[in-house]
Amino acid sequence: MLTITQANGTTVLTIDAGRLDAAVAVRFKEAFLALEIPPGPVLIDMTGVSFIDSSGLGALISIVKHLKLPDRPGICGLQPSVKTMFSLTRMDRVFSIYPDAATALATPAQ
């Protein structure tokens, strides 16, 4: 459901849930809290997520609050329906959105 890697000094959290909805949001948050996230920039790769609802968005906000980052976290790989949900809920103001991980990792933190 959630893997962590390092790339160019950035922690990359990859979500492989398919759907980030009420059925998996609690397990997703628990899986995240079990990880040891080093200090520094964070990128959330959502390439594997095809659907998100308000519970999934809430889980992402909980993660951002838990991380206490000085900069907006990056998020990439948003499928069209997920990107629409981010725009409608103005989550695009919470995250720096990139088309893919390579672009995000090549862009300085915002």
N, CA, C and O atoms as a printed pandas DataFrame, in Angstrom:
     atom_number atom_name residue_name chain_id  residue_number  x_coord  y_coord  z_coord
0              1         N          MET        A               1    0.813   -1.196    0.000
1              2        CA          MET        A               1    0.000    0.000    0.000
2              3         C          MET        A               1    0.856    1.259    0.000
3              4         O          MET        A               1    0.502    2.249   -0.641
4              5         N          LEU        A               2    1.984    1.232    0.716
5              6        CA          LEU        A               2    2.811    2.424    0.868
6              7         C          LEU        A               2    4.269    1.995    0.953
7              8         O          LEU        A               2    4.640    1.198    1.814
8              9         N          THR        A               3    5.092    2.528    0.053
9             10        CA          THR        A               3    6.520    2.239    0.101
10            11         C          THR        A               3    7.277    3.557    0.201
11            12         O          THR        A               3    6.787    4.610   -0.208
12            13         N          ILE        A               4    8.475    3.472    0.752
13            14        CA          ILE        A               4    9.302    4.659    0.933
14            15         C          ILE        A               4   10.658    4.407    0.289
15            16         O          ILE        A               4   11.261    3.349    0.471
16            17         N          THR        A               5   11.130    5.398   -0.470
17            18        CA          THR        A               5   12.453    5.348   -1.079
18            19         C          THR        A               5   13.075    6.733   -0.955
19            20         O          THR        A               5   12.402    7.700   -0.596
20            21         N          GLN        A               6   14.350    6.813   -1.253
21            22        CA          GLN        A               6   15.063    8.090   -1.264
22            23         C          GLN        A               6   15.564    8.359   -2.678
23            24         O          GLN        A               6   16.060    7.453   -3.348
24            25         N          ALA        A               7   15.435    9.587   -3.127
25            26        CA          ALA        A               7   15.943    9.986   -4.439
26            27         C          ALA        A               7   16.363   11.449   -4.379
27            28         O          ALA        A               7   15.556   12.318   -4.047
28            29         N          ASN        A               8   17.608   11.716   -4.696
29            30        CA          ASN        A               8   18.124   13.098   -4.725
30            31         C          ASN        A               8   17.858   13.850   -3.425
31            32         O          ASN        A               8   17.544   15.040   -3.459
32            33         N          GLY        A               9   17.975   13.184   -2.286
33            34        CA          GLY        A               9   17.752   13.829   -0.997
34            35         C          GLY        A               9   16.293   14.030   -0.639
35            36         O          GLY        A               9   15.984   14.696    0.350
36            37         N          THR        A              10   15.398   13.470   -1.422
37            38        CA          THR        A              10   13.961   13.591   -1.186
38            39         C          THR        A              10   13.394   12.235   -0.791
39            40         O          THR        A              10   13.734   11.214   -1.388
40            41         N          THR        A              11   12.536   12.229    0.211
41            42        CA          THR        A              11   11.825   11.009    0.582
42            43         C          THR        A              11   10.628   10.871   -0.343
43            44         O          THR        A              11    9.791   11.770   -0.426
44            45         N          VAL        A              12   10.548    9.746   -1.037
45            46        CA          VAL        A              12    9.443    9.493   -1.966
46            47         C          VAL        A              12    8.531    8.440   -1.347
47            48         O          VAL        A              12    8.942    7.302   -1.117
48            49         N          LEU        A              13    7.289    8.834   -1.081
49            50        CA          LEU        A              13    6.269    7.914   -0.578
50            51         C          LEU        A              13    5.406    7.511   -1.765
51            52         O          LEU        A              13    4.751    8.355   -2.375
52            53         N          THR        A              14    5.405    6.235   -2.090
53            54        CA          THR        A              14    4.619    5.748   -3.222
54            55         C          THR        A              14    3.390    5.028   -2.695
55            56         O          THR        A              14    3.494    4.085   -1.911
56            57         N          ILE        A              15    2.226    5.482   -3.135
57            58        CA          ILE        A              15    0.955    4.887   -2.717
58            59         C          ILE        A              15    0.502    3.933   -3.809
59            60         O          ILE        A              15    0.298    4.337   -4.954
60            61         N          ASP        A              16    0.347    2.664   -3.450
61            62        CA          ASP        A              16   -0.058    1.639   -4.407
62            63         C          ASP        A              16   -1.444    1.101   -4.092
63            64         O          ASP        A              16   -1.718   -0.075   -4.330
64            65         N          ALA        A              17   -2.306    1.931   -3.568
65            66        CA          ALA        A              17   -3.604    1.462   -3.077
66            67         C          ALA        A              17   -4.650    1.268   -4.169
67            68         O          ALA        A              17   -5.634    0.562   -3.947
68            69         N          GLY        A              18   -4.469    1.869   -5.335
69            70        CA          GLY        A              18   -5.510    1.820   -6.357
70            71         C          GLY        A              18   -6.608    2.816   -6.044
71            72         O          GLY        A              18   -6.865    3.744   -6.811
72            73         N          ARG        A              19   -7.250    2.610   -4.908
73            74        CA          ARG        A              19   -8.288    3.532   -4.427
74            75         C          ARG        A              19   -7.882    4.010   -3.040
75            76         O          ARG        A              19   -7.526    3.208   -2.176
76            77         N          LEU        A              20   -7.938    5.296   -2.837
77            78        CA          LEU        A              20   -7.666    5.870   -1.519
78            79         C          LEU        A              20   -8.993    6.442   -1.038
79            80         O          LEU        A              20   -9.289    7.623   -1.218
80            81         N          ASP        A              21   -9.786    5.560   -0.416
81            82        CA          ASP        A              21  -11.141    5.930   -0.006
82            83         C          ASP        A              21  -11.391    5.496    1.430
83            84         O          ASP        A              21  -10.468    5.070    2.124
84            85         N          ALA        A              22  -12.631    5.603    1.874
85            86        CA          ALA        A              22  -12.985    5.293    3.263
86            87         C          ALA        A              22  -12.596    3.873    3.654
87            88         O          ALA        A              22  -12.283    3.614    4.816
88            89         N          ALA        A              23  -12.613    2.956    2.701
89            90        CA          ALA        A              23  -12.299    1.557    3.003
90            91         C          ALA        A              23  -10.832    1.347    3.365
91            92         O          ALA        A              23  -10.509    0.399    4.081
92            93         N          VAL        A              24   -9.940    2.209    2.887
93            94        CA          VAL        A              24   -8.510    2.012    3.142
94            95         C          VAL        A              24   -7.838    3.185    3.853
95            96         O          VAL        A              24   -6.669    3.076    4.222
96            97         N          ALA        A              25   -8.531    4.294    4.056
97            98        CA          ALA        A              25   -7.907    5.504    4.606
98            99         C          ALA        A              25   -7.278    5.273    5.977
99           100         O          ALA        A              25   -6.173    5.750    6.232
100          101         N          VAL        A              26   -7.955    4.555    6.855
101          102        CA          VAL        A              26   -7.414    4.316    8.201
102          103         C          VAL        A              26   -6.159    3.451    8.114
103          104         O          VAL        A              26   -5.154    3.754    8.757
104          105         N          ARG        A              27   -6.208    2.378    7.325
105          106        CA          ARG        A              27   -5.020    1.521    7.164
106          107         C          ARG        A              27   -3.877    2.297    6.524
107          108         O          ARG        A              27   -2.714    2.096    6.872
108          109         N          PHE        A              28   -4.206    3.180    5.592
109          110        CA          PHE        A              28   -3.195    4.005    4.939
110          111         C          PHE        A              28   -2.487    4.892    5.962
111          112         O          PHE        A              28   -1.257    4.950    5.988
112          113         N          LYS        A              29   -3.261    5.585    6.807
113          114        CA          LYS        A              29   -2.654    6.440    7.840
114          115         C          LYS        A              29   -1.805    5.619    8.802
115          116         O          LYS        A              29   -0.713    6.042    9.180
116          117         N          GLU        A              30   -2.299    4.448    9.200
117          118        CA          GLU        A              30   -1.539    3.587   10.108
118          119         C          GLU        A              30   -0.237    3.129    9.465
119          120         O          GLU        A              30    0.805    3.106   10.120
120          121         N          ALA        A              31   -0.290    2.763    8.185
121          122        CA          ALA        A              31    0.922    2.343    7.473
122          123         C          ALA        A              31    1.923    3.487    7.407
123          124         O          ALA        A              31    3.123    3.273    7.576
124          125         N          PHE        A              32    1.440    4.689    7.165
125          126        CA          PHE        A              32    2.317    5.848    7.118
126          127         C          PHE        A              32    2.961    6.099    8.472
127          128         O          PHE        A              32    4.172    6.305    8.552
128          129         N          LEU        A              33    2.166    6.085    9.537
129          130        CA          LEU        A              33    2.693    6.374   10.874
130          131         C          LEU        A              33    3.717    5.341   11.321
131          132         O          LEU        A              33    4.545    5.628   12.185
132          133         N          ALA        A              34    3.674    4.143   10.746
133          134        CA          ALA        A              34    4.643    3.102   11.087
134          135         C          ALA        A              34    5.994    3.331   10.406
135          136         O          ALA        A              34    6.990    2.717   10.791
136          137         N          LEU        A              35    6.038    4.197    9.409
137          138        CA          LEU        A              35    7.279    4.465    8.683
138          139         C          LEU        A              35    8.143    5.474    9.428
139          140         O          LEU        A              35    7.640    6.322   10.165
140          141         N          GLU        A              36    9.441    5.367    9.225
141          142        CA          GLU        A              36   10.377    6.356    9.759
142          143         C          GLU        A              36   10.748    7.274    8.605
143          144         O          GLU        A              36   11.479    6.879    7.697
144          145         N          ILE        A              37   10.249    8.482    8.644
145          146        CA          ILE        A              37   10.483    9.449    7.572
146          147         C          ILE        A              37   11.620   10.376    7.994
147          148         O          ILE        A              37   11.492   11.093    8.986
148          149         N          PRO        A              38   12.736   10.370    7.253
149          150        CA          PRO        A              38   13.831   11.271    7.608
150          151         C          PRO        A              38   13.455   12.724    7.324
151          152         O          PRO        A              38   12.586   12.992    6.495
152          153         N          PRO        A              39   14.106   13.660    8.011
153          154        CA          PRO        A              39   13.819   15.071    7.741
154          155         C          PRO        A              39   14.205   15.427    6.307
155          156         O          PRO        A              39   15.095   14.810    5.720
156          157         N          GLY        A              40   13.533   16.417    5.761
157          158        CA          GLY        A              40   13.840   16.861    4.403
158          159         C          GLY        A              40   12.607   16.845    3.529
159          160         O          GLY        A              40   11.504   16.558    3.994
160          161         N          PRO        A              41   12.803   17.158    2.250
161          162        CA          PRO        A              41   11.667   17.233    1.330
162          163         C          PRO        A              41   10.963   15.888    1.165
163          164         O          PRO        A              41   11.580   14.827    1.265
164          165         N          VAL        A              42    9.655   15.960    0.910
165          166        CA          VAL        A              42    8.839   14.756    0.728
166          167         C          VAL        A              42    8.060   14.883   -0.582
167          168         O          VAL        A              42    7.501   15.933   -0.900
168          169         N          LEU        A              43    8.042   13.781   -1.326
169          170        CA          LEU        A              43    7.250   13.684   -2.549
170          171         C          LEU        A              43    6.316   12.491   -2.404
171          172         O          LEU        A              43    6.756   11.389   -2.076
172          173         N          ILE        A              44    5.036   12.708   -2.645
173          174        CA          ILE        A              44    4.053   11.627   -2.598
174          175         C          ILE        A              44    3.711   11.257   -4.036
175          176         O          ILE        A              44    3.166   12.067   -4.786
176          177         N          ASP        A              45    4.036   10.025   -4.408
177          178        CA          ASP        A              45    3.776    9.540   -5.768
178          179         C          ASP        A              45    2.456    8.783   -5.774
179          180         O          ASP        A              45    2.334    7.718   -5.169
180          181         N          MET        A              46    1.474    9.343   -6.463
181          182        CA          MET        A              46    0.133    8.746   -6.501
182          183         C          MET        A              46   -0.196    8.143   -7.864
183          184         O          MET        A              46   -1.367    8.026   -8.226
184          185         N          THR        A              47    0.828    7.762   -8.617
185          186        CA          THR        A              47    0.614    7.172   -9.935
186          187         C          THR        A              47   -0.310    5.961   -9.864
187          188         O          THR        A              47   -1.095    5.731  -10.784
188          189         N          GLY        A              48   -0.229    5.187   -8.789
189          190        CA          GLY        A              48   -1.037    3.981   -8.643
190          191         C          GLY        A              48   -2.425    4.202   -8.078
191          192         O          GLY        A              48   -3.155    3.239   -7.847
192          193         N          VAL        A              49   -2.806    5.455   -7.849
193          194        CA          VAL        A              49   -4.122    5.756   -7.266
194          195         C          VAL        A              49   -5.057    6.247   -8.370
195          196         O          VAL        A              49   -4.806    7.279   -8.992
196          197         N          SER        A              50   -6.132    5.501   -8.605
197          198        CA          SER        A              50   -7.078    5.876   -9.660
198          199         C          SER        A              50   -8.327    6.562   -9.113
199          200         O          SER        A              50   -9.111    7.128   -9.875
200          201         N          PHE        A              51   -8.515    6.513   -7.778
201          202        CA          PHE        A              51   -9.704    7.122   -7.172
202          203         C          PHE        A              51   -9.358    7.607   -5.776
203          204         O          PHE        A              51   -8.625    6.945   -5.042
204          205         N          ILE        A              52   -9.894    8.776   -5.413
205          206        CA          ILE        A              52   -9.730    9.293   -4.053
206          207         C          ILE        A              52  -11.041    9.959   -3.642
207          208         O          ILE        A              52  -11.695   10.618   -4.451
208          209         N          ASP        A              53  -11.417    9.781   -2.373
209          210        CA          ASP        A              53  -12.609   10.459   -1.854
210          211         C          ASP        A              53  -12.197   11.337   -0.675
211          212         O          ASP        A              53  -11.007   11.512   -0.413
212          213         N          SER        A              54  -13.175   11.885    0.029
213          214        CA          SER        A              54  -12.871   12.811    1.124
214          215         C          SER        A              54  -12.076   12.142    2.238
215          216         O          SER        A              54  -11.258   12.796    2.884
216          217         N          SER        A              55  -12.298   10.861    2.473
217          218        CA          SER        A              55  -11.519   10.147    3.494
218          219         C          SER        A              55  -10.055   10.049    3.083
219          220         O          SER        A              55   -9.160   10.209    3.913
220          221         N          GLY        A              56   -9.817    9.791    1.820
221          222        CA          GLY        A              56   -8.449    9.736    1.312
222          223         C          GLY        A              56   -7.770   11.089    1.385
223          224         O          GLY        A              56   -6.599   11.183    1.754
224          225         N          LEU        A              57   -8.503   12.140    1.033
225          226        CA          LEU        A              57   -7.952   13.491    1.141
226          227         C          LEU        A              57   -7.633   13.825    2.594
227          228         O          LEU        A              57   -6.602   14.430    2.886
228          229         N          GLY        A              58   -8.520   13.430    3.500
229          230        CA          GLY        A              58   -8.284   13.651    4.926
230          231         C          GLY        A              58   -7.041   12.933    5.411
231          232         O          GLY        A              58   -6.287   13.469    6.223
232          233         N          ALA        A              59   -6.823   11.721    4.915
233          234        CA          ALA        A              59   -5.627   10.963    5.287
234          235         C          ALA        A              59   -4.370   11.684    4.807
235          236         O          ALA        A              59   -3.378   11.749    5.534
236          237         N          LEU        A              60   -4.404   12.222    3.595
237          238        CA          LEU        A              60   -3.251   12.972    3.082
238          239         C          LEU        A              60   -2.984   14.220    3.917
239          240         O          LEU        A              60   -1.828   14.534    4.201
240          241         N          ILE        A              61   -4.029   14.930    4.312
241          242        CA          ILE        A              61   -3.860   16.118    5.158
242          243         C          ILE        A              61   -3.266   15.725    6.508
243          244         O          ILE        A              61   -2.402   16.431    7.029
244          245         N          SER        A              62   -3.713   14.619    7.076
245          246        CA          SER        A              62   -3.151   14.138    8.348
246          247         C          SER        A              62   -1.660   13.878    8.216
247          248         O          SER        A              62   -0.884   14.197    9.116
248          249         N          ILE        A              63   -1.267   13.300    7.095
249          250        CA          ILE        A              63    0.147   13.022    6.857
250          251         C          ILE        A              63    0.940   14.324    6.796
251          252         O          ILE        A              63    2.001   14.438    7.409
252          253         N          VAL        A              64    0.428   15.298    6.063
253          254        CA          VAL        A              64    1.122   16.582    5.936
254          255         C          VAL        A              64    1.283   17.239    7.303
255          256         O          VAL        A              64    2.355   17.755    7.621
256          257         N          LYS        A              65    0.236   17.223    8.104
257          258        CA          LYS        A              65    0.321   17.810    9.449
258          259         C          LYS        A              65    1.328   17.062   10.312
259          260         O          LYS        A              65    2.077   17.679   11.069
260          261         N          HIS        A              66    1.350   15.747   10.205
261          262        CA          HIS        A              66    2.270   14.930   10.995
262          263         C          HIS        A              66    3.729   15.218   10.619
263          264         O          HIS        A              66    4.599   15.241   11.490
264          265         N          LEU        A              67    3.994   15.435    9.345
265          266        CA          LEU        A              67    5.363   15.656    8.884
266          267         C          LEU        A              67    5.929   17.000    9.320
267          268         O          LEU        A              67    7.143   17.131    9.479
268          269         N          LYS        A              68    5.072   18.007    9.517
269          270        CA          LYS        A              68    5.509   19.348    9.927
270          271         C          LYS        A              68    6.623   19.874    9.013
271          272         O          LYS        A              68    7.690   20.273    9.480
272          273         N          LEU        A              69    6.356   19.867    7.725
273          274        CA          LEU        A              69    7.344   20.284    6.738
274          275         C          LEU        A              69    7.419   21.802    6.625
275          276         O          LEU        A              69    6.401   22.482    6.752
276          277         N          PRO        A              70    8.635   22.348    6.384
277          278        CA          PRO        A              70    8.754   23.797    6.197
278          279         C          PRO        A              70    8.221   24.247    4.831
279          280         O          PRO        A              70    7.808   25.396    4.675
280          281         N          ASP        A              71    8.228   23.350    3.851
281          282        CA          ASP        A              71    7.750   23.659    2.503
282          283         C          ASP        A              71    6.556   22.776    2.168
283          284         O          ASP        A              71    6.314   21.764    2.826
284          285         N          ARG        A              72    5.815   23.170    1.140
285          286        CA          ARG        A              72    4.698   22.333    0.693
286          287         C          ARG        A              72    5.252   21.007    0.182
287          288         O          ARG        A              72    6.243   20.988   -0.547
288          289         N          PRO        A              73    4.620   19.907    0.560
289          290        CA          PRO        A              73    5.083   18.625    0.018
290          291         C          PRO        A              73    4.724   18.531   -1.459
291          292         O          PRO        A              73    3.744   19.120   -1.916
292          293         N          GLY        A              74    5.529   17.788   -2.187
293          294        CA          GLY        A              74    5.229   17.557   -3.592
294          295         C          GLY        A              74    4.328   16.350   -3.742
295          296         O          GLY        A              74    4.354   15.431   -2.924
296          297         N          ILE        A              75    3.541   16.364   -4.782
297          298        CA          ILE        A              75    2.694   15.222   -5.096
298          299         C          ILE        A              75    2.739   15.056   -6.611
299          300         O          ILE        A              75    2.716   16.041   -7.349
300          301         N          CYS        A              76    2.803   13.817   -7.068
301          302        CA          CYS        A              76    2.923   13.604   -8.508
302          303         C          CYS        A              76    2.111   12.394   -8.951
303          304         O          CYS        A              76    1.632   11.604   -8.137
304          305         N          GLY        A              77    1.973   12.278  -10.269
305          306        CA          GLY        A              77    1.315   11.123  -10.851
306          307         C          GLY        A              77   -0.189   11.090  -10.666
307          308         O          GLY        A              77   -0.779   10.011  -10.622
308          309         N          LEU        A              78   -0.823   12.251  -10.557
309          310        CA          LEU        A              78   -2.269   12.274  -10.336
310          311         C          LEU        A              78   -3.014   11.846  -11.598
311          312         O          LEU        A              78   -2.844   12.440  -12.663
312          313         N          GLN        A              79   -3.835   10.817  -11.466
313          314        CA          GLN        A              79   -4.701   10.391  -12.562
314          315         C          GLN        A              79   -5.758   11.486  -12.778
315          316         O          GLN        A              79   -6.015   12.263  -11.859
316          317         N          PRO        A              80   -6.373   11.567  -13.959
317          318        CA          PRO        A              80   -7.319   12.661  -14.240
318          319         C          PRO        A              80   -8.425   12.836  -13.197
319          320         O          PRO        A              80   -8.711   13.965  -12.798
320          321         N          SER        A              81   -9.046   11.755  -12.751
321          322        CA          SER        A              81  -10.133   11.902  -11.764
322          323         C          SER        A              81   -9.604   12.376  -10.415
323          324         O          SER        A              81  -10.274   13.135   -9.715
324          325         N          VAL        A              82   -8.411   11.932  -10.051
325          326        CA          VAL        A              82   -7.795   12.358   -8.791
326          327         C          VAL        A              82   -7.392   13.830   -8.892
327          328         O          VAL        A              82   -7.585   14.599   -7.950
328          329         N          LYS        A              83   -6.836   14.212  -10.028
329          330        CA          LYS        A              83   -6.439   15.612  -10.234
330          331         C          LYS        A              83   -7.661   16.528  -10.169
331          332         O          LYS        A              83   -7.585   17.624   -9.614
332          333         N          THR        A              84   -8.779   16.086  -10.729
333          334        CA          THR        A              84  -10.013   16.865  -10.663
334          335         C          THR        A              84  -10.450   17.055   -9.216
335          336         O          THR        A              84  -10.843   18.154   -8.824
336          337         N          MET        A              85  -10.384   15.992   -8.424
337          338        CA          MET        A              85  -10.757   16.080   -7.008
338          339         C          MET        A              85   -9.837   17.056   -6.269
339          340         O          MET        A              85  -10.302   17.823   -5.425
340          341         N          PHE        A              86   -8.542   17.035   -6.577
341          342        CA          PHE        A              86   -7.602   17.966   -5.955
342          343         C          PHE        A              86   -7.958   19.410   -6.309
343          344         O          PHE        A              86   -7.896   20.292   -5.452
344          345         N          SER        A              87   -8.325   19.651   -7.545
345          346        CA          SER        A              87   -8.693   21.009   -7.964
346          347         C          SER        A              87   -9.988   21.466   -7.302
347          348         O          SER        A              87  -10.073   22.588   -6.802
348          349         N          LEU        A              88  -10.991   20.600   -7.299
349          350        CA          LEU        A              88  -12.290   20.957   -6.718
350          351         C          LEU        A              88  -12.197   21.277   -5.231
351          352         O          LEU        A              88  -12.904   22.154   -4.733
352          353         N          THR        A              89  -11.323   20.565   -4.524
353          354        CA          THR        A              89  -11.185   20.752   -3.080
354          355         C          THR        A              89  -10.046   21.709   -2.720
355          356         O          THR        A              89   -9.744   21.916   -1.544
356          357         N          ARG        A              90   -9.427   22.280   -3.734
357          358        CA          ARG        A              90   -8.313   23.221   -3.561
358          359         C          ARG        A              90   -7.102   22.614   -2.861
359          360         O          ARG        A              90   -6.298   23.323   -2.256
360          361         N          MET        A              91   -6.989   21.318   -2.951
361          362        CA          MET        A              91   -5.804   20.648   -2.408
362          363         C          MET        A              91   -4.573   21.006   -3.230
363          364         O          MET        A              91   -3.442   20.805   -2.787
364          365         N          ASP        A              92   -4.796   21.535   -4.427
365          366        CA          ASP        A              92   -3.670   21.966   -5.245
366          367         C          ASP        A              92   -2.974   23.185   -4.635
367          368         O          ASP        A              92   -1.923   23.607   -5.115
368          369         N          ARG        A              93   -3.560   23.744   -3.584
369          370        CA          ARG        A              93   -2.911   24.836   -2.849
370          371         C          ARG        A              93   -2.120   24.319   -1.654
371          372         O          ARG        A              93   -1.296   25.036   -1.086
372          373         N          VAL        A              94   -2.377   23.076   -1.279
373          374        CA          VAL        A              94   -1.685   22.453   -0.149
374          375         C          VAL        A              94   -0.409   21.767   -0.631
375          376         O          VAL        A              94    0.610   21.771    0.061
376          377         N          PHE        A              95   -0.476   21.182   -1.821
377          378        CA          PHE        A              95    0.639   20.423   -2.385
378          379         C          PHE        A              95    1.198   21.129   -3.616
379          380         O          PHE        A              95    0.476   21.828   -4.327
380          381         N          SER        A              96    2.485   20.936   -3.855
381          382        CA          SER        A              96    3.076   21.316   -5.137
382          383         C          SER        A              96    2.857   20.124   -6.055
383          384         O          SER        A              96    3.384   19.041   -5.798
384          385         N          ILE        A              97    2.087   20.306   -7.122
385          386        CA          ILE        A              97    1.698   19.191   -7.982
386          387         C          ILE        A              97    2.601   19.131   -9.215
387          388         O          ILE        A              97    2.843   20.135   -9.885
388          389         N          TYR        A              98    3.091   17.911   -9.491
389          390        CA          TYR        A              98    3.962   17.660  -10.632
390          391         C          TYR        A              98    3.385   16.523  -11.470
391          392         O          TYR        A              98    2.684   15.660  -10.942
392          393         N          PRO        A              99    3.674   16.516  -12.773
393          394        CA          PRO        A              99    3.123   15.450  -13.614
394          395         C          PRO        A              99    3.694   14.070  -13.291
395          396         O          PRO        A              99    2.997   13.063  -13.405
396          397         N          ASP        A             100    4.972   14.030  -12.886
397          398        CA          ASP        A             100    5.607   12.740  -12.602
398          399         C          ASP        A             100    6.759   12.942  -11.617
399          400         O          ASP        A             100    7.149   14.071  -11.317
400          401         N          ALA        A             101    7.292   11.831  -11.124
401          402        CA          ALA        A             101    8.355   11.895  -10.115
402          403         C          ALA        A             101    9.624   12.533  -10.669
403          404         O          ALA        A             101   10.279   13.305   -9.969
404          405         N          ALA        A             102    9.979   12.227  -11.908
405          406        CA          ALA        A             102   11.203   12.784  -12.489
406          407         C          ALA        A             102   11.152   14.310  -12.518
407          408         O          ALA        A             102   12.135   14.969  -12.182
408          409         N          THR        A             103   10.025   14.866  -12.913
409          410        CA          THR        A             103    9.867   16.324  -12.944
410          411         C          THR        A             103    9.934   16.901  -11.535
411          412         O          THR        A             103   10.587   17.919  -11.306
412          413         N          ALA        A             104    9.264   16.254  -10.603
413          414        CA          ALA        A             104    9.259   16.732   -9.215
414          415         C          ALA        A             104   10.661   16.727   -8.624
415          416         O          ALA        A             104   11.065   17.685   -7.965
416          417         N          LEU        A             105   11.396   15.657   -8.858
417          418        CA          LEU        A             105   12.734   15.534   -8.277
418          419         C          LEU        A             105   13.732   16.494   -8.919
419          420         O          LEU        A             105   14.750   16.824   -8.310
420          421         N          ALA        A             106   13.455   16.943  -10.134
421          422        CA          ALA        A             106   14.332   17.885  -10.823
422          423         C          ALA        A             106   14.000   19.341  -10.501
423          424         O          ALA        A             106   14.737   20.248  -10.886
424          425         N          THR        A             107   12.886   19.564   -9.791
425          426        CA          THR        A             107   12.428   20.917   -9.471
426          427         C          THR        A             107   12.800   21.262   -8.033
427          428         O          THR        A             107   12.550   20.464   -7.130
428          429         N          PRO        A             108   13.398   22.442   -7.798
429          430        CA          PRO        A             108   13.704   22.836   -6.416
430          431         C          PRO        A             108   12.430   22.926   -5.572
431          432         O          PRO        A             108   11.350   23.207   -6.091
432          433         N          ALA        A             109   12.570   22.685   -4.267
433          434        CA          ALA        A             109   11.422   22.753   -3.340
434          435         C          ALA        A             109   10.778   24.126   -3.407
435          436         O          ALA        A             109   11.446   25.140   -3.608
436          437         N          GLN        A             110    9.438   24.132   -3.230
437          438        CA          GLN        A             110    8.702   25.400   -3.287
438          439         C          GLN        A             110    8.234   25.794   -1.923
439          440         O          GLN        A             110    7.595   26.835   -1.766
